Amino acid sequence: MKHILLFILHTSSLILLSAASSNGKPNLLIFLSDDLSARDLGCYGATDVRTPHMDRLAAEGLVFDQAFIISPACAPSRTAMLTGLTPVHNGSEANHTYKHDHIPSLIPELNKLGYRTAAFGKVAHGKDIGDHQFHHHTKSIAPSEIEAWLDEQPADTPIALFVGTKDPHVPWPKPEDYSPEEVTIPPFHIDTPDTRLFRAMYYTDVTRADKDLGNTLSIVEKRWGKDFFTLFSSDHGAQWPFGKWNLYDEGIRVPLIVRWPGQTQASTRSSAMVSWIDLIPTLLDVAGTKANNELDGRSFKHTFTNPFAIHRDQIFTTHDNDGRANVYPIRSVRTHRWKYIRNLQPDWIHSTHSSRYRKDTAGAYHWSWEEAAAKDPNAALILNRLRQRPGEELYDLENDPNELNNLAADPRHADTLLSLRQDLTDWMREQEDDGQVTPEPWLPGQPDLLAPHTDWSPYYKR
């Protein structure tokens, strides 16, 4: 009993110290998943995947239904978040590229406010984590390491804790408690047994990401109670066709949940359009200061107490390439109702790591898609649309949320097309974005330069 009482007193003192230590500044927890589309969470409508911790956070906080990234690849998305600048402005345009040396990170702005900042796991992308000047950073998200770092921090210092799981980024594990026969296949995918198997593998990884969130929340709540600011999101959509490396909503629309007791109400939703370039300007606002007006991002803190408030009326997104496997420059502008996509090189083939490498943990289902397309005209239409695209695409998201019906050639929507086309042209001009990429593309008629060079037999069993 004595030991139990001492434990209770110790735990209570930690909570009281953390609350008193912040000097009016809330402790911050930012948890990021990797390659997770909004459609694949229970709180966003999924009925075939288990995300209890994400759903619990949604039930206790504010869910944003119109949250978007600026570019659907890891490096440009995360660099844009950490700088508050678009890819053209910060220098990280293609995947595995990094911000220019003269471009400041926003993390030092939190440091200046007295925060102790830490990044556990995949917060920035790759080698550039040191350029963002976190007080502490490590690749691990092991609970013991997070706990140890938190226990070392002064009791009177506010903390900004960033934690990034690599799930559900590929490679995907074998299915655990998911049946391929019971998963839901999106209407823009080809329904084959292999697609279902990989969907079950992906869902297994989604649930692992959810568990990582649950573990992190448990660690932090033991020390801070629930009186702290929490933000959960994902860097872009899942590594599926029409998802990652694409500007369809499957690639650019992401989960975003904020919980801040006293500022957000439980089980509320916002239709405010927000971008990942807005995340750290919002954190700075929460911490009590305003971000530099020269940033592309701006705070959406005002939506916390007024979920119906307007933040942005348009979302712009970009994609260039991800090495040699994905060379396909695209730009888009999205409103609440409409999406306009400009494929800058429509004569090129759209390819991805999944379609060209075809590992048994990421993409081997593409063989089954080709086999289905050879027999089924509907499957052939999906596969052709995946690989070759027109110069312009226009979608009525209100009536066609899955972006299946391209209205760019429909004269009834000519005015909308012209208006959004001009908006995107003006934005690219303001960005000084010439749309050029340097890697060589994959052209029609050319042999696939990547996949045939690998012996796939050890990876894929027919």
C-alpha positions as CSV (number, residue, x, y, z in Angstrom):
1,M,0.0,0.0,0.0
2,K,2.9,2.3,0.8
3,H,4.4,1.8,-2.6
4,I,1.0,2.4,-4.3
5,L,0.5,5.7,-2.4
6,L,4.0,6.8,-3.4
7,F,3.4,5.9,-7.0
8,I,0.1,7.9,-7.0
9,L,1.8,10.9,-5.4
10,H,4.7,10.7,-7.9
11,T,2.3,10.5,-10.9
12,S,0.2,13.4,-9.6
13,S,3.2,15.6,-9.0
14,L,4.4,14.9,-12.6
15,I,1.0,16.1,-13.9
16,L,0.9,19.1,-11.7
17,L,4.5,20.0,-12.5
18,S,3.9,19.7,-16.3
19,A,0.8,21.9,-16.0
20,A,2.6,24.5,-13.9
21,S,5.8,24.4,-15.9
22,S,4.4,25.7,-19.2
23,N,4.1,29.3,-18.0
24,G,0.9,29.6,-19.9
25,K,2.2,27.7,-22.9
26,P,0.6,24.4,-23.6
27,N,2.6,21.3,-24.1
28,L,2.3,20.1,-27.7
29,L,2.1,16.6,-29.1
30,I,2.3,16.2,-32.9
31,F,1.9,12.6,-34.1
32,L,2.4,11.8,-37.8
33,S,1.7,8.7,-39.8
34,D,3.3,7.8,-43.1
35,D,1.3,7.1,-46.3
36,L,-2.3,7.0,-44.8
37,S,-5.3,8.2,-46.8
38,A,-8.2,9.8,-45.0
39,R,-10.7,7.2,-46.2
40,D,-8.9,4.5,-44.2
41,L,-9.8,5.5,-40.7
42,G,-13.0,4.6,-38.8
43,C,-13.6,8.2,-37.9
44,Y,-13.5,9.1,-41.6
45,G,-16.1,6.5,-42.5
46,A,-14.1,3.2,-43.0
47,T,-16.0,0.2,-41.7
48,D,-13.4,-2.5,-42.5
49,V,-10.3,-1.3,-40.7
50,R,-9.6,-1.0,-37.0
51,T,-8.3,2.4,-35.8
52,P,-9.5,2.6,-32.2
53,H,-7.0,5.2,-30.9
54,M,-7.4,7.5,-33.9
55,D,-11.2,7.2,-33.5
56,R,-10.9,7.9,-29.7
57,L,-8.9,11.0,-30.5
58,A,-11.6,12.1,-33.0
59,A,-14.3,11.5,-30.4
60,E,-12.5,13.7,-28.0
61,G,-11.5,16.5,-30.4
62,L,-12.0,18.2,-33.7
63,V,-11.8,16.3,-37.0
64,F,-11.0,18.2,-40.2
65,D,-12.7,16.8,-43.2
66,Q,-10.9,18.9,-45.8
67,A,-7.2,18.7,-44.8
68,F,-4.6,18.4,-47.6
69,I,-0.9,18.1,-48.1
70,I,1.0,20.3,-50.6
71,S,2.8,17.4,-52.4
72,P,2.1,13.7,-52.2
73,A,5.6,12.4,-51.5
74,C,7.4,12.2,-48.1
75,A,10.3,14.7,-48.5
76,P,8.4,17.6,-50.1
77,S,5.4,17.2,-47.8
78,R,7.4,17.1,-44.6
79,T,9.7,19.9,-45.7
80,A,6.7,22.1,-46.5
81,M,5.3,21.4,-43.0
82,L,8.5,22.2,-41.2
83,T,9.2,25.4,-43.2
84,G,5.6,26.7,-43.8
85,L,6.7,27.1,-47.5
86,T,5.6,25.5,-50.7
87,P,8.1,23.1,-52.4
88,V,9.1,25.7,-55.0
89,H,9.8,28.2,-52.3
90,N,11.7,25.9,-49.9
91,G,13.6,23.9,-52.5
92,S,12.3,20.3,-51.8
93,E,10.3,19.7,-55.0
94,A,11.1,16.0,-55.8
95,N,11.1,13.3,-53.3
96,H,14.5,12.7,-51.6
97,T,15.4,16.4,-52.0
98,Y,15.7,18.9,-49.2
99,K,15.2,22.5,-48.3
100,H,17.8,25.1,-49.5
101,D,20.4,25.9,-46.9
102,H,19.2,29.5,-46.6
103,I,15.6,28.5,-45.9
104,P,14.9,28.5,-42.2
105,S,13.0,25.8,-40.4
106,L,10.1,26.8,-38.1
107,I,11.3,24.6,-35.3
108,P,13.7,27.2,-34.0
109,E,10.7,29.6,-33.6
110,L,9.4,27.1,-31.0
111,N,12.8,26.9,-29.4
112,K,12.8,30.7,-29.0
113,L,9.5,30.6,-27.2
114,G,11.2,28.4,-24.5
115,Y,10.0,25.0,-25.8
116,R,12.1,21.9,-25.6
117,T,11.6,20.3,-29.0
118,A,12.1,16.6,-29.9
119,A,11.5,14.5,-33.0
120,F,11.1,10.8,-32.5
121,G,10.9,8.6,-35.7
122,K,10.0,9.9,-39.1
123,V,9.2,13.6,-38.7
124,A,11.5,15.2,-41.3
125,H,12.6,13.1,-44.2
126,G,16.0,11.3,-44.1
127,K,19.2,13.1,-43.6
128,D,17.8,16.7,-43.2
129,I,16.4,16.1,-39.7
130,G,19.5,17.9,-38.3
131,D,18.7,21.0,-40.4
132,H,15.5,21.6,-38.4
133,Q,17.3,22.2,-35.1
134,F,15.2,20.0,-32.8
135,H,16.8,19.9,-29.3
136,H,16.7,16.1,-29.7
137,H,16.0,13.7,-32.5
138,T,16.2,10.0,-33.1
139,K,14.9,7.5,-35.6
140,S,13.2,5.4,-32.8
141,I,9.7,5.8,-31.5
142,A,10.3,3.2,-28.7
143,P,8.1,4.1,-25.7
144,S,11.0,3.6,-23.4
145,E,13.1,6.2,-25.3
146,I,10.2,8.7,-25.4
147,E,9.6,8.2,-21.7
148,A,13.3,8.6,-20.8
149,W,13.5,11.9,-22.7
150,L,10.4,13.3,-21.2
151,D,11.6,12.4,-17.7
152,E,14.8,14.3,-18.3
153,Q,13.1,17.6,-19.2
154,P,12.9,20.4,-16.6
155,A,9.5,20.5,-14.9
156,D,9.1,24.3,-15.7
157,T,9.7,24.0,-19.4
158,P,7.0,23.6,-22.1
159,I,7.5,20.7,-24.5
160,A,6.8,20.2,-28.2
161,L,7.0,16.5,-28.9
162,F,6.9,15.3,-32.5
163,V,6.5,11.6,-33.1
164,G,6.4,10.0,-36.5
165,T,5.6,6.3,-37.2
166,K,6.7,4.8,-40.5
167,D,3.5,2.9,-40.7
168,P,1.6,2.3,-42.9
169,H,4.5,3.0,-45.4
170,V,5.6,-0.1,-47.3
171,P,6.8,-2.8,-46.9
172,W,3.4,-4.1,-45.7
173,P,3.4,-7.1,-43.3
174,K,1.4,-10.3,-43.6
175,P,-2.2,-9.8,-42.7
176,E,-3.1,-10.1,-39.0
177,D,-6.7,-10.5,-38.1
178,Y,-7.8,-9.1,-41.5
179,S,-9.5,-11.3,-44.1
180,P,-8.8,-10.5,-47.8
181,E,-12.4,-11.5,-48.6
182,E,-13.8,-8.9,-46.2
183,V,-11.9,-5.8,-47.2
184,T,-13.5,-3.0,-49.2
185,I,-11.9,-2.3,-52.6
186,P,-12.2,1.4,-53.8
187,P,-14.1,1.8,-57.0
188,F,-11.0,3.1,-58.8
189,H,-9.0,-0.1,-58.1
190,I,-9.2,-3.5,-59.9
191,D,-10.8,-6.1,-57.6
192,T,-8.5,-9.2,-57.8
193,P,-7.6,-11.7,-55.1
194,D,-4.1,-10.2,-55.0
195,T,-5.6,-6.7,-54.6
196,R,-7.6,-8.0,-51.6
197,L,-4.5,-9.7,-50.1
198,F,-2.5,-6.5,-50.3
199,R,-5.4,-4.5,-48.9
200,A,-5.4,-6.7,-45.9
201,M,-1.7,-6.3,-45.5
202,Y,-2.1,-2.5,-45.8
203,Y,-4.9,-2.5,-43.1
204,T,-2.6,-4.5,-40.8
205,D,-0.1,-1.7,-41.1
206,V,-2.7,1.0,-40.6
207,T,-3.7,-0.8,-37.3
208,R,0.0,-0.8,-36.3
209,A,0.2,3.0,-36.9
210,D,-2.9,3.3,-34.7
211,K,-1.2,1.3,-32.0
212,D,1.8,3.5,-32.2
213,L,-0.5,6.5,-31.7
214,G,-2.1,4.8,-28.7
215,N,1.3,4.0,-27.1
216,T,2.4,7.6,-27.5
217,L,-0.8,9.0,-26.1
218,S,-0.6,6.7,-23.1
219,I,3.0,7.8,-22.3
220,V,2.1,11.5,-22.6
221,E,-1.2,11.3,-20.8
222,K,0.5,9.7,-17.8
223,R,2.7,12.7,-17.5
224,W,0.5,15.6,-18.7
225,G,-3.1,14.3,-18.0
226,K,-5.1,15.4,-21.0
227,D,-4.6,19.2,-20.6
228,F,-2.3,19.5,-23.6
229,F,-2.5,20.2,-27.3
230,T,-2.6,17.2,-29.7
231,L,-2.5,17.1,-33.5
232,F,-2.6,13.9,-35.6
233,S,-2.1,13.8,-39.3
234,S,-0.4,11.9,-42.2
235,D,2.1,13.2,-44.7
236,H,0.0,12.1,-47.8
237,G,-2.2,9.3,-49.0
238,A,-1.4,5.6,-49.2
239,Q,0.9,3.9,-51.7
240,W,-1.9,2.6,-53.8
241,P,-2.7,3.5,-57.5
242,F,-4.2,7.0,-57.7
243,G,-3.0,7.6,-54.1
244,K,0.6,8.6,-53.2
245,W,2.4,10.4,-56.1
246,N,-1.0,11.6,-57.5
247,L,-3.1,14.7,-57.0
248,Y,-6.4,12.9,-56.7
249,D,-7.9,13.2,-53.2
250,E,-6.7,9.6,-52.4
251,G,-3.2,11.1,-52.6
252,I,-3.6,14.6,-51.2
253,R,-6.5,14.4,-48.6
254,V,-5.3,13.3,-45.2
255,P,-6.6,12.8,-41.7
256,L,-6.2,15.7,-39.4
257,I,-7.5,15.7,-35.8
258,V,-6.9,18.3,-33.1
259,R,-7.7,17.8,-29.4
260,W,-7.1,20.8,-27.1
261,P,-9.3,20.7,-24.0
262,G,-11.0,24.1,-23.4
263,Q,-10.4,25.1,-27.0
264,T,-11.9,22.3,-29.1
265,Q,-15.2,20.5,-28.4
266,A,-15.4,16.7,-28.4
267,S,-16.9,15.0,-31.4
268,T,-16.9,18.0,-33.7
269,R,-16.0,18.3,-37.4
270,S,-14.8,21.1,-39.5
271,S,-15.1,21.6,-43.3
272,A,-12.4,24.3,-43.3
273,M,-9.9,23.7,-46.0
274,V,-6.4,23.5,-44.5
275,S,-3.0,22.6,-45.8
276,W,0.1,21.0,-44.3
277,I,2.0,24.3,-44.8
278,D,-0.4,25.7,-42.2
279,L,0.5,23.2,-39.4
280,I,3.5,24.9,-37.7
281,P,2.1,28.4,-38.1
282,T,-0.9,27.0,-36.2
283,L,1.4,25.5,-33.5
284,L,3.1,28.9,-33.1
285,D,-0.3,30.6,-32.8
286,V,-1.2,28.0,-30.1
287,A,2.1,28.8,-28.4
288,G,1.3,32.5,-28.3
289,T,3.0,34.0,-31.2
290,K,2.4,34.7,-34.9
291,A,4.4,33.2,-37.8
292,N,6.2,35.3,-40.3
293,N,3.9,36.9,-42.8
294,E,6.1,35.9,-45.6
295,L,5.3,32.2,-45.2
296,D,2.9,30.4,-47.5
297,G,1.3,28.8,-44.5
298,R,-1.0,30.5,-42.0
299,S,-2.7,29.6,-38.8
300,F,-6.1,27.9,-38.7
301,K,-6.3,28.2,-34.9
302,H,-9.5,30.3,-35.3
303,T,-11.3,27.1,-36.5
304,F,-10.8,25.4,-33.1
305,T,-13.6,27.4,-31.5
306,N,-15.5,28.0,-34.7
307,P,-15.4,24.8,-36.8
308,F,-17.6,26.4,-39.5
309,A,-15.1,29.2,-40.1
310,I,-13.5,29.6,-43.5
311,H,-9.7,29.2,-43.8
312,R,-8.8,28.7,-47.4
313,D,-11.1,28.7,-50.5
314,Q,-8.5,26.9,-52.7
315,I,-5.9,24.2,-52.2
316,F,-3.0,24.0,-54.6
317,T,-0.9,20.8,-54.9
318,T,2.2,19.8,-56.8
319,H,4.1,16.7,-57.8
320,D,7.3,16.3,-59.8
321,N,9.1,13.0,-59.4
322,D,10.4,10.4,-57.0
323,G,13.6,9.3,-58.5
324,R,13.5,7.5,-61.9
325,A,10.5,5.3,-61.0
326,N,8.1,8.2,-60.9
327,V,8.7,11.1,-63.4
328,Y,5.4,12.8,-64.0
329,P,4.9,16.5,-63.2
330,I,1.4,17.4,-62.1
331,R,-0.3,20.5,-60.6
332,S,-3.8,21.0,-59.3
333,V,-6.2,23.4,-57.7
334,R,-9.1,22.2,-55.5
335,T,-12.1,24.1,-54.2
336,H,-14.8,22.6,-51.9
337,R,-16.6,21.3,-55.0
338,W,-14.2,21.2,-57.9
339,K,-10.8,19.7,-58.7
340,Y,-8.7,20.8,-61.7
341,I,-5.6,18.8,-62.5
342,R,-3.0,19.7,-65.1
343,N,-0.8,16.9,-66.3
344,L,2.2,18.8,-67.6
345,Q,3.5,16.0,-69.8
346,P,0.5,13.9,-70.8
347,D,2.5,12.0,-73.4
348,W,4.6,10.4,-70.6
349,I,3.7,7.2,-68.7
350,H,2.6,7.6,-65.1
351,S,4.5,5.0,-63.1
352,T,5.4,4.4,-59.4
353,H,7.7,2.3,-57.3
354,S,4.8,-0.1,-56.7
355,S,4.1,-0.6,-60.4
356,R,7.7,-0.9,-61.5
357,Y,9.4,-2.8,-58.7
358,R,6.5,-5.1,-57.8
359,K,7.7,-6.5,-54.5
360,D,5.7,-9.0,-52.6
361,T,5.3,-6.4,-49.8
362,A,4.4,-3.5,-52.2
363,G,3.0,-3.7,-55.7
364,A,3.1,-7.4,-56.8
365,Y,-0.7,-7.1,-57.3
366,H,0.0,-5.2,-60.5
367,W,0.5,-8.4,-62.4
368,S,-3.0,-9.4,-61.5
369,W,-4.3,-6.0,-62.7
370,E,-2.6,-6.6,-66.1
371,E,-4.1,-10.1,-66.3
372,A,-7.6,-8.7,-65.4
373,A,-7.2,-5.9,-67.9
374,A,-6.5,-8.4,-70.7
375,K,-9.9,-10.0,-70.2
376,D,-12.2,-7.3,-68.6
377,P,-12.8,-4.0,-70.5
378,N,-13.6,-2.2,-67.2
379,A,-10.3,-3.3,-65.7
380,A,-8.6,-2.2,-68.9
381,L,-10.1,1.3,-68.5
382,I,-8.7,1.6,-64.9
383,L,-5.3,0.4,-65.9
384,N,-5.1,2.7,-69.0
385,R,-6.3,5.6,-66.9
386,L,-3.6,4.8,-64.3
387,R,-0.8,4.9,-66.9
388,Q,-1.8,7.5,-69.5
389,R,-3.7,10.7,-68.7
390,P,-5.0,13.7,-70.6
391,G,-3.6,17.2,-70.3
392,E,-6.5,18.4,-68.2
393,E,-8.9,16.8,-65.7
394,L,-11.9,18.3,-64.0
395,Y,-14.0,16.6,-61.3
396,D,-17.2,17.6,-59.6
397,L,-16.3,16.4,-56.1
398,E,-19.8,17.0,-54.8
399,N,-21.3,14.4,-57.2
400,D,-18.2,12.4,-58.0
401,P,-16.0,12.2,-54.8
402,N,-14.0,9.3,-56.2
403,E,-13.0,11.4,-59.2
404,L,-14.1,8.8,-61.8
405,N,-15.7,11.1,-64.4
406,N,-13.4,13.6,-66.1
407,L,-15.5,16.6,-67.1
408,A,-12.8,18.6,-68.8
409,A,-14.3,18.1,-72.2
410,D,-17.9,18.7,-71.1
411,P,-19.1,22.0,-72.6
412,R,-21.5,22.4,-69.7
413,H,-18.6,23.0,-67.4
414,A,-16.4,25.1,-69.7
415,D,-16.7,28.2,-67.5
416,T,-15.5,26.3,-64.4
417,L,-12.7,24.8,-66.4
418,L,-11.5,28.1,-67.7
419,S,-11.7,29.7,-64.3
420,L,-9.7,27.0,-62.5
421,R,-7.3,26.7,-65.3
422,Q,-6.5,30.5,-65.0
423,D,-6.3,30.2,-61.2
424,L,-3.7,27.4,-61.5
425,T,-1.7,29.3,-64.2
426,D,-1.6,32.4,-62.0
427,W,-0.5,30.4,-59.0
428,M,2.3,28.7,-60.9
429,R,3.4,32.1,-62.2
430,E,3.4,33.6,-58.6
431,Q,5.4,30.6,-57.4
432,E,7.8,30.9,-60.3
433,D,7.1,27.3,-61.0
434,D,8.1,26.3,-64.6
435,G,7.0,22.7,-64.2
436,Q,10.3,21.3,-65.4
437,V,11.8,18.1,-64.2
438,T,15.3,16.7,-64.9
439,P,15.0,12.9,-64.7
440,E,14.2,11.0,-67.9
441,P,10.5,9.9,-68.2
442,W,9.0,6.6,-69.2
443,L,7.6,7.0,-72.7
444,P,5.0,5.0,-74.5
445,G,6.6,2.1,-76.4
446,Q,9.7,2.1,-74.3
447,P,10.5,-1.0,-72.3
448,D,10.1,-0.7,-68.6
449,L,13.6,0.1,-67.6
450,L,13.3,-1.0,-63.9
451,A,11.2,-4.0,-63.3
452,P,12.5,-6.4,-66.0
453,H,16.0,-6.1,-64.6
454,T,15.0,-7.9,-61.4
455,D,14.2,-11.5,-60.9
456,W,10.9,-11.4,-59.1
457,S,10.5,-15.1,-58.5
458,P,11.7,-15.0,-54.9
459,Y,9.2,-12.2,-54.1
460,Y,6.1,-13.2,-56.0
461,K,4.6,-16.7,-56.1
462,R,2.1,-17.2,-58.8
